[in-house]
Amino acid sequence: MSAIHIFKAGTHTDMHGTKLPFTQSDLAACVKAYNPSVHEAPLVIGHPKTEDPAWGWVKAL
């Protein structure tokens, strides 16, 4: 499967309107920490509620 771009470094606004900066180092730390045997992240479109169905599951970052 091809890579899917899910997030990029920069300033993002959360659902409460707070602007949050994310650096390349922040993203690298997320990749290093991701462990699907602890919690496998769902693939979703947009920002659905937690009970919405997943389109798939993230195996690796």
N, CA and C atoms as a LAMMPS dump frame, in Angstrom:
ITEM: TIMESTEP
0
ITEM: NUMBER OF ATOMS
183
ITEM: BOX BOUNDS ff ff ff
-5.0000000000000000e+02 5.0000000000000000e+02
-5.0000000000000000e+02 5.0000000000000000e+02
-5.0000000000000000e+02 5.0000000000000000e+02
ITEM: ATOMS id mol type element x y z
1 1 1 N 0.84 -1.179 0
2 1 2 C 0 0 0
3 1 3 C 0.881 1.236 0
4 2 1 N 0.449 2.245 -0.686
5 2 2 C 1.169 3.52 -0.723
6 2 3 C 1.053 4.238 0.614
7 3 1 N 2.009 5.133 0.864
8 3 2 C 1.959 5.955 2.078
9 3 3 C 0.779 6.914 1.991
10 4 1 N 0.154 7.136 3.117
11 4 2 C -0.943 8.097 3.221
12 4 3 C -0.484 9.2 4.159
13 5 1 N -0.486 10.428 3.69
14 5 2 C -0.078 11.559 4.525
15 5 3 C -1.239 11.917 5.452
16 6 1 N -0.997 11.825 6.765
17 6 2 C -2.073 12.052 7.728
18 6 3 C -1.905 13.328 8.544
19 7 1 N -0.703 13.9 8.552
20 7 2 C -0.449 15.072 9.39
21 7 3 C 0.848 15.699 8.927
22 8 1 N 0.972 17.004 9.075
23 8 2 C 2.226 17.656 8.716
24 8 3 C 2.614 18.648 9.798
25 9 1 N 3.896 18.926 9.869
26 9 2 C 4.403 19.903 10.835
27 9 3 C 3.804 21.269 10.528
28 10 1 N 3.629 22.056 11.572
29 10 2 C 3.073 23.398 11.418
30 10 3 C 2.139 23.713 12.57
31 11 1 N 1.42 24.802 12.455
32 11 2 C 0.469 25.206 13.487
33 11 3 C -0.92 24.718 13.102
34 12 1 N -1.56 24.013 14.023
35 12 2 C -2.897 23.464 13.8
36 12 3 C -3.835 24.002 14.871
37 13 1 N -5.104 24.119 14.547
38 13 2 C -6.106 24.614 15.484
39 13 3 C -6.962 23.447 15.959
40 14 1 N -7.034 23.267 17.295
41 14 2 C -7.835 22.169 17.829
42 14 3 C -9.322 22.526 17.828
43 15 1 N -10.165 21.584 18.276
44 15 2 C -11.611 21.784 18.209
45 15 3 C -12.116 22.881 19.14
46 16 1 N -11.255 23.369 20.037
47 16 2 C -11.624 24.457 20.939
48 16 3 C -11.083 25.803 20.455
49 17 1 N -10.425 25.81 19.29
50 17 2 C -9.896 27.043 18.727
51 17 3 C -8.488 27.39 19.177
52 18 1 N -7.858 26.496 19.943
53 18 2 C -6.495 26.732 20.413
54 18 3 C -5.506 26.372 19.314
55 19 1 N -4.586 27.272 19.023
56 19 2 C -3.555 27.015 18.012
57 19 3 C -2.385 26.291 18.679
58 20 1 N -1.974 25.18 18.079
59 20 2 C -0.906 24.35 18.628
60 20 3 C 0.182 24.134 17.581
61 21 1 N 1.451 24.365 17.948
62 21 2 C 2.547 24.13 17.003
63 21 3 C 3.03 22.676 17.074
64 22 1 N 3.315 22.086 15.924
65 22 2 C 3.888 20.747 15.842
66 22 3 C 5.122 20.817 14.95
67 23 1 N 6.266 20.4 15.487
68 23 2 C 7.521 20.424 14.741
69 23 3 C 7.783 19.055 14.112
70 24 1 N 8.786 18.998 13.237
71 24 2 C 9.214 17.711 12.68
72 24 3 C 9.647 16.771 13.805
73 25 1 N 10.283 17.322 14.834
74 25 2 C 10.707 16.507 15.982
75 25 3 C 9.508 15.931 16.726
76 26 1 N 8.445 16.719 16.872
77 26 2 C 7.216 16.221 17.506
78 26 3 C 6.658 15.032 16.727
79 27 1 N 6.628 15.168 15.403
80 27 2 C 6.089 14.095 14.569
81 27 3 C 6.971 12.853 14.629
82 28 1 N 8.289 13.044 14.635
83 28 2 C 9.214 11.912 14.745
84 28 3 C 9.008 11.182 16.069
85 29 1 N 8.746 11.928 17.144
86 29 2 C 8.494 11.316 18.452
87 29 3 C 7.198 10.5 18.426
88 30 1 N 6.18 10.987 17.728
89 30 2 C 4.924 10.238 17.592
90 30 3 C 5.147 8.931 16.839
91 31 1 N 5.907 9.011 15.759
92 31 2 C 6.208 7.814 14.971
93 31 3 C 6.947 6.795 15.832
94 32 1 N 7.942 7.249 16.566
95 32 2 C 8.737 6.353 17.412
96 32 3 C 7.887 5.715 18.513
97 33 1 N 6.942 6.471 19.064
98 33 2 C 6.133 5.989 20.186
99 33 3 C 4.945 5.123 19.753
100 34 1 N 4.551 5.185 18.477
101 34 2 C 3.349 4.461 18.056
102 34 3 C 3.552 2.962 18.192
103 35 1 N 2.631 2.313 18.897
104 35 2 C 2.704 0.872 19.116
105 35 3 C 1.294 0.297 18.962
106 36 1 N 0.985 -0.282 17.791
107 36 2 C -0.367 -0.79 17.574
108 36 3 C -0.747 -1.957 18.479
109 37 1 N 0.227 -2.606 19.124
110 37 2 C -0.133 -3.674 20.062
111 37 3 C -0.681 -3.099 21.37
112 38 1 N -0.416 -1.808 21.634
113 38 2 C -0.976 -1.125 22.805
114 38 3 C -2.314 -0.492 22.431
115 39 1 N -2.343 0.228 21.315
116 39 2 C -3.581 0.833 20.803
117 39 3 C -3.423 1.026 19.303
118 40 1 N -4.3 0.405 18.537
119 40 2 C -4.27 0.533 17.083
120 40 3 C -5.213 1.67 16.679
121 41 1 N -4.666 2.712 16.073
122 41 2 C -5.454 3.892 15.712
123 41 3 C -6.386 3.59 14.538
124 42 1 N -7.627 4.092 14.588
125 42 2 C -8.558 3.884 13.477
126 42 3 C -8.279 4.843 12.325
127 43 1 N -8.545 4.395 11.11
128 43 2 C -8.503 5.268 9.934
129 43 3 C -9.903 5.83 9.75
130 44 1 N -10.018 7.15 9.815
131 44 2 C -11.311 7.817 9.679
132 44 3 C -11.179 8.962 8.683
133 45 1 N -12.296 9.443 8.211
134 45 2 C -12.31 10.591 7.314
135 45 3 C -12.806 11.787 8.114
136 46 1 N -12.011 12.847 8.153
137 46 2 C -12.387 14.035 8.914
138 46 3 C -12.166 13.833 10.405
139 47 1 N -13.054 14.381 11.199
140 47 2 C -12.964 14.298 12.659
141 47 3 C -14.301 13.819 13.213
142 48 1 N -14.626 12.523 13.014
143 48 2 C -15.917 12.016 13.471
144 48 3 C -15.954 11.827 14.987
145 49 1 N -17.141 11.583 15.487
146 49 2 C -17.295 11.249 16.897
147 49 3 C -16.649 9.89 17.149
148 50 1 N -16.343 9.592 18.393
149 50 2 C -15.606 8.368 18.715
150 50 3 C -16.363 7.097 18.362
151 51 1 N -17.674 7.136 18.293
152 51 2 C -18.427 5.91 18.001
153 51 3 C -18.635 5.672 16.505
154 52 1 N -18.165 6.582 15.656
155 52 2 C -18.298 6.39 14.217
156 52 3 C -17.4 5.242 13.755
157 53 1 N -17.783 4.546 12.677
158 53 2 C -16.991 3.396 12.217
159 53 3 C -15.637 3.799 11.631
160 54 1 N -14.687 2.901 11.741
161 54 2 C -13.36 3.091 11.147
162 54 3 C -13.369 2.501 9.74
163 55 1 N -12.573 3.099 8.849
164 55 2 C -12.409 2.585 7.49
165 55 3 C -11.267 1.58 7.43
166 56 1 N -10.476 1.52 8.484
167 56 2 C -9.337 0.615 8.574
168 56 3 C -8.587 0.908 9.855
169 57 1 N -7.395 0.32 9.976
170 57 2 C -6.598 0.461 11.201
171 57 3 C -5.145 0.727 10.846
172 58 1 N -4.5 1.603 11.61
173 58 2 C -3.108 1.977 11.364
174 58 3 C -2.199 0.889 11.921
175 59 1 N -1.444 0.245 11.035
176 59 2 C -0.517 -0.816 11.443
177 59 3 C 0.85 -0.265 11.811
178 60 1 N 1.266 0.835 11.166
179 60 2 C 2.592 1.414 11.413
180 60 3 C 2.601 2.861 10.947
181 61 1 N 3.523 3.646 11.527
182 61 2 C 3.743 5.027 11.101
183 61 3 C 5.157 5.143 10.568
